[in-house]
Amino acid sequence: MKKRHVILSLFLLAGMISCSQLKDEKRNTAKSGTGNIVAGKIIIAAHRGGYENDFADKAPENSIANIQNAINHGFEIYETDIHRTSDGKWVIMHDPTLERTTNGTGKVSDISSVDIKKLRLKYKNGQLSDEKVPFLVDFISKGDGKIMFKIDYKPELEYLGDFVDEIKESGFQDRVIIRSRYKKEMAEKFAKMDQKNMPIVLFRVSNLKKYNDLREILKIKIISIDQRKKFTDEQLQIIKLASDSGLIVEAHTFYANNTKKQEELWAEQVKLPITIWHTKKPSQFQEFLKKNNIR
């Protein structure tokens, strides 16, 4: 695997370590309140916390119980999604509607925080769990500084400032990455915000124009490649450019119909200078890394 010339720590990502330190190969570990992450080590971002065996683990996706489950598995980042209730409260949920993951119905945006507290989360098999729909600050606090949260921002842009303010006011900005597909207006809004104590901002880009436009608008330390099947030559160029300039690179793991083909895909992917791998199969990807002595 190609040597990575970055040191990834969660405080580093938050801007608490200078960019010059990113290329210091002599420092092979970095400590922070969220644990040690080693240079050259693959970082697993577990999709919705990793819920491959949610019923057996008694930990449905995006539940408080699943945070400890992700920590126990050794995943460094818990990827999740955010939605806003009718009275302006932030809840952790993937879908904009309630039916798939709870015993409720309708849109999250149409239900009050009082009523959403009455709901219970479902397992993949449709059975109800004892877990409730978690609220943003409570959810992050349950990570106990042992795991990072990568939150996909999907609500309307007008609420972005309120969302960032709640994270800042909670004091958990060093535990949060805010991720979104690249939108110029969103990048511009982030650029106008007070950059003090900002959470990490991560945009997903699919081509060089978006990558270059983003770097003109906003000072970034991390970038995500928006691709789930096969990197284009242009995207491979972005990965190299970003890595060479000291940015931390994130991407999705690719998938195939059988384990052998999938592992062949992963074997090619991990040769790239990509540090954070977002995956829907974190346990399987973790086993692949261990089997091949990569992690």
Buried (B, 14 or more C-beta within 10 A) or exposed (E): BEEBBBBBBBBBBBBEBEEEBBEBEEEEEBEBEBBEBBBBBBBBBBBBBBBBEBBEBBBBBBBBBBBBBBBEBBBBBBBBBBBBBBEEBBBBBBBBBBEEBBEBEEBBEEBEBEBBBEBBBBBBEEEEBEBBBBBBBEBBBBBEBBBBBBBBBBBEEEBBEEBBEBBBEBEBBBBBBBBBBBEEEBBEBBEEBEEEBBBBBBBBBBBEEBBEBBBEBBEBBBBBBBBEEEBEEEBEBBBEBBBEEBBBBBBBBBBEEEEEEBBEBBEEBBEBBBBBBBBBBBBBBBEBBEEEEBB
